């Protein structure tokens, strides 16, 4: 599957997420730069639920 990342893409990932492999973010479509990845401790796949405050802070910081 090709993933069309764009400049400025940021992925938030739970450190204990075993649903998606760690290298999932390293698979851009070949024409786009690799996204920035931020791993959140004590979070699984649904980081917005597992670490609501950290997720909200990361999204707000990205949108500024």
VENDA-V642317 format. One record per residue. RES is the residue in three letters. PHI is phi in whole degrees, -180 to 180 (* if undefined). OMEGA is omega in degrees with one decimal (* if undefined). Layout:
# VENDA-V642317
RES_PHI_OMEGA, RES_PHI_OMEGA
This chain:
# VENDA-V642317
UNK_*_176.3, UNK_-91_-179.6, UNK_-116_-177.0, UNK_-82_177.2, UNK_-70_174.7, UNK_-127_177.0, UNK_-56_177.9, UNK_87_178.5, UNK_-74_178.1, UNK_-131_177.7, UNK_-110_173.8, UNK_-104_-176.0, UNK_-134_173.5, UNK_-78_-178.2, UNK_-59_-177.9, UNK_-94_178.8, UNK_-76_176.0, UNK_-105_176.7, UNK_-73_177.3, UNK_-119_-178.4, UNK_-65_-178.1, UNK_-58_-177.4, UNK_-86_-179.8, UNK_-56_-178.4, UNK_-76_-178.8, UNK_-89_-176.4, UNK_-117_176.8, UNK_-68_-174.5, UNK_-75_179.6, UNK_100_179.9, UNK_-104_-175.9, UNK_-109_177.2, UNK_-70_176.8, UNK_-64_180.0, UNK_-75_171.9, UNK_-76_-178.4, UNK_-121_174.9, UNK_-119_179.9, UNK_-98_-179.3, UNK_-103_177.7, UNK_-64_176.3, UNK_57_177.9, UNK_-135_178.0, UNK_-100_-175.2, UNK_-75_-177.6, UNK_-98_-173.9, UNK_-65_178.6, UNK_-67_176.2, UNK_-94_-177.0, UNK_-69_-177.1, UNK_-136_-173.4, UNK_-52_-177.3, UNK_-64_-179.9, UNK_-66_177.8, UNK_-63_-179.6, UNK_-61_179.0, UNK_-62_-179.7, UNK_-65_179.7, UNK_-68_178.7, UNK_-62_179.3, UNK_-63_179.5, UNK_-66_-176.2, UNK_-78_-179.8, UNK_-71_*
